[in-house]
């Protein structure tokens, strides 16, 4: 991840540990906040996370883009499975 953002191919172990701590703390904090929001309804959903990042437009846009790509991939896999089943019955 760090190399993808322009860091050295072999970063210092201390730097890796620090970035890992920051990322784990962020993800844990977001999960706890989303769980607090979702506990009102009794379950945790993707919308709880989207609600948390609603004011951070770059993150929100990226999340909605990834969610739409996930849905497109799901539909493509489903279509492929149906085509595969039809081929199996024709043989």
CNS distance restraints for C-alpha pairs under 8 A (distance, minus, plus):
assign (resid   1 and name CA) (resid   5 and name CA) 6.63 0.50 0.50
assign (resid   2 and name CA) (resid   6 and name CA) 6.63 0.50 0.50
assign (resid   2 and name CA) (resid   7 and name CA) 5.40 0.50 0.50
assign (resid   2 and name CA) (resid   8 and name CA) 7.78 0.50 0.50
assign (resid   3 and name CA) (resid   7 and name CA) 4.52 0.50 0.50
assign (resid   3 and name CA) (resid   8 and name CA) 5.89 0.50 0.50
assign (resid   3 and name CA) (resid   9 and name CA) 5.53 0.50 0.50
assign (resid   7 and name CA) (resid  11 and name CA) 6.98 0.50 0.50
assign (resid  11 and name CA) (resid  15 and name CA) 6.65 0.50 0.50
assign (resid  11 and name CA) (resid  16 and name CA) 6.76 0.50 0.50
assign (resid  12 and name CA) (resid  16 and name CA) 6.43 0.50 0.50
assign (resid  13 and name CA) (resid  17 and name CA) 6.11 0.50 0.50
assign (resid  14 and name CA) (resid  18 and name CA) 6.16 0.50 0.50
assign (resid  15 and name CA) (resid  19 and name CA) 6.16 0.50 0.50
assign (resid  16 and name CA) (resid  20 and name CA) 6.02 0.50 0.50
assign (resid  17 and name CA) (resid  21 and name CA) 6.13 0.50 0.50
assign (resid  18 and name CA) (resid  22 and name CA) 6.28 0.50 0.50
assign (resid  19 and name CA) (resid  23 and name CA) 6.14 0.50 0.50
assign (resid  20 and name CA) (resid  24 and name CA) 6.01 0.50 0.50
assign (resid  21 and name CA) (resid  25 and name CA) 6.02 0.50 0.50
assign (resid  22 and name CA) (resid  26 and name CA) 6.14 0.50 0.50
assign (resid  23 and name CA) (resid  27 and name CA) 6.11 0.50 0.50
assign (resid  24 and name CA) (resid  28 and name CA) 5.97 0.50 0.50
assign (resid  25 and name CA) (resid  29 and name CA) 6.00 0.50 0.50
assign (resid  26 and name CA) (resid  30 and name CA) 6.13 0.50 0.50
assign (resid  27 and name CA) (resid  31 and name CA) 6.09 0.50 0.50
assign (resid  28 and name CA) (resid  32 and name CA) 6.18 0.50 0.50
assign (resid  29 and name CA) (resid  33 and name CA) 6.20 0.50 0.50
assign (resid  30 and name CA) (resid  34 and name CA) 6.03 0.50 0.50
assign (resid  30 and name CA) (resid  49 and name CA) 7.48 0.50 0.50
assign (resid  30 and name CA) (resid  52 and name CA) 7.74 0.50 0.50
assign (resid  31 and name CA) (resid  35 and name CA) 5.98 0.50 0.50
assign (resid  31 and name CA) (resid  49 and name CA) 7.87 0.50 0.50
assign (resid  32 and name CA) (resid  36 and name CA) 6.21 0.50 0.50
assign (resid  33 and name CA) (resid  37 and name CA) 6.41 0.50 0.50
assign (resid  33 and name CA) (resid  52 and name CA) 7.79 0.50 0.50
assign (resid  34 and name CA) (resid  38 and name CA) 6.01 0.50 0.50
assign (resid  34 and name CA) (resid  44 and name CA) 6.99 0.50 0.50
assign (resid  34 and name CA) (resid  48 and name CA) 5.23 0.50 0.50
assign (resid  34 and name CA) (resid  49 and name CA) 5.69 0.50 0.50
assign (resid  34 and name CA) (resid  52 and name CA) 7.05 0.50 0.50
assign (resid  35 and name CA) (resid  39 and name CA) 5.82 0.50 0.50
assign (resid  35 and name CA) (resid  43 and name CA) 7.81 0.50 0.50
assign (resid  35 and name CA) (resid  44 and name CA) 5.88 0.50 0.50
assign (resid  35 and name CA) (resid  48 and name CA) 7.75 0.50 0.50
assign (resid  36 and name CA) (resid  40 and name CA) 7.23 0.50 0.50
assign (resid  37 and name CA) (resid  41 and name CA) 7.87 0.50 0.50
assign (resid  37 and name CA) (resid  44 and name CA) 7.83 0.50 0.50
assign (resid  37 and name CA) (resid  48 and name CA) 6.34 0.50 0.50
assign (resid  38 and name CA) (resid  42 and name CA) 6.04 0.50 0.50
assign (resid  38 and name CA) (resid  43 and name CA) 5.18 0.50 0.50
assign (resid  38 and name CA) (resid  44 and name CA) 4.60 0.50 0.50
assign (resid  38 and name CA) (resid  45 and name CA) 6.88 0.50 0.50
assign (resid  38 and name CA) (resid  48 and name CA) 6.28 0.50 0.50
assign (resid  39 and name CA) (resid  43 and name CA) 5.82 0.50 0.50
assign (resid  39 and name CA) (resid  44 and name CA) 6.99 0.50 0.50
assign (resid  44 and name CA) (resid  48 and name CA) 6.72 0.50 0.50
assign (resid  45 and name CA) (resid  49 and name CA) 7.31 0.50 0.50
assign (resid  46 and name CA) (resid  50 and name CA) 6.40 0.50 0.50
assign (resid  47 and name CA) (resid  51 and name CA) 5.96 0.50 0.50
assign (resid  48 and name CA) (resid  52 and name CA) 6.45 0.50 0.50
assign (resid  49 and name CA) (resid  53 and name CA) 6.52 0.50 0.50
assign (resid  50 and name CA) (resid  54 and name CA) 5.89 0.50 0.50
assign (resid  50 and name CA) (resid  60 and name CA) 6.59 0.50 0.50
assign (resid  50 and name CA) (resid  63 and name CA) 7.69 0.50 0.50
assign (resid  53 and name CA) (resid  57 and name CA) 7.58 0.50 0.50
assign (resid  53 and name CA) (resid  59 and name CA) 6.68 0.50 0.50
assign (resid  53 and name CA) (resid  60 and name CA) 5.90 0.50 0.50
assign (resid  54 and name CA) (resid  60 and name CA) 5.99 0.50 0.50
assign (resid  55 and name CA) (resid  60 and name CA) 7.82 0.50 0.50
assign (resid  56 and name CA) (resid  60 and name CA) 6.12 0.50 0.50
assign (resid  57 and name CA) (resid  61 and name CA) 5.86 0.50 0.50
assign (resid  58 and name CA) (resid  62 and name CA) 6.13 0.50 0.50
assign (resid  59 and name CA) (resid  63 and name CA) 6.06 0.50 0.50
assign (resid  60 and name CA) (resid  64 and name CA) 6.17 0.50 0.50
assign (resid  61 and name CA) (resid  65 and name CA) 6.08 0.50 0.50
assign (resid  62 and name CA) (resid  66 and name CA) 6.14 0.50 0.50
assign (resid  63 and name CA) (resid  67 and name CA) 6.06 0.50 0.50
assign (resid  64 and name CA) (resid  68 and name CA) 6.11 0.50 0.50
assign (resid  65 and name CA) (resid  69 and name CA) 6.20 0.50 0.50
assign (resid  66 and name CA) (resid  70 and name CA) 6.09 0.50 0.50
assign (resid  67 and name CA) (resid  71 and name CA) 6.30 0.50 0.50
assign (resid  68 and name CA) (resid  72 and name CA) 6.23 0.50 0.50
assign (resid  69 and name CA) (resid  73 and name CA) 6.15 0.50 0.50
assign (resid  70 and name CA) (resid  74 and name CA) 6.15 0.50 0.50
assign (resid  71 and name CA) (resid  75 and name CA) 6.25 0.50 0.50
assign (resid  72 and name CA) (resid  76 and name CA) 6.15 0.50 0.50
assign (resid  73 and name CA) (resid  77 and name CA) 6.07 0.50 0.50
assign (resid  74 and name CA) (resid  78 and name CA) 6.13 0.50 0.50
assign (resid  75 and name CA) (resid  79 and name CA) 6.14 0.50 0.50
assign (resid  76 and name CA) (resid  80 and name CA) 6.11 0.50 0.50
assign (resid  77 and name CA) (resid  81 and name CA) 6.15 0.50 0.50
assign (resid  78 and name CA) (resid  82 and name CA) 6.31 0.50 0.50
assign (resid  79 and name CA) (resid  83 and name CA) 6.22 0.50 0.50
assign (resid  80 and name CA) (resid  84 and name CA) 6.08 0.50 0.50
assign (resid  81 and name CA) (resid  85 and name CA) 6.16 0.50 0.50
assign (resid  82 and name CA) (resid  86 and name CA) 6.28 0.50 0.50
assign (resid  83 and name CA) (resid  87 and name CA) 6.25 0.50 0.50
assign (resid  84 and name CA) (resid  88 and name CA) 6.26 0.50 0.50
assign (resid  85 and name CA) (resid  89 and name CA) 6.47 0.50 0.50
assign (resid  86 and name CA) (resid  90 and name CA) 6.37 0.50 0.50
assign (resid  87 and name CA) (resid  91 and name CA) 6.52 0.50 0.50
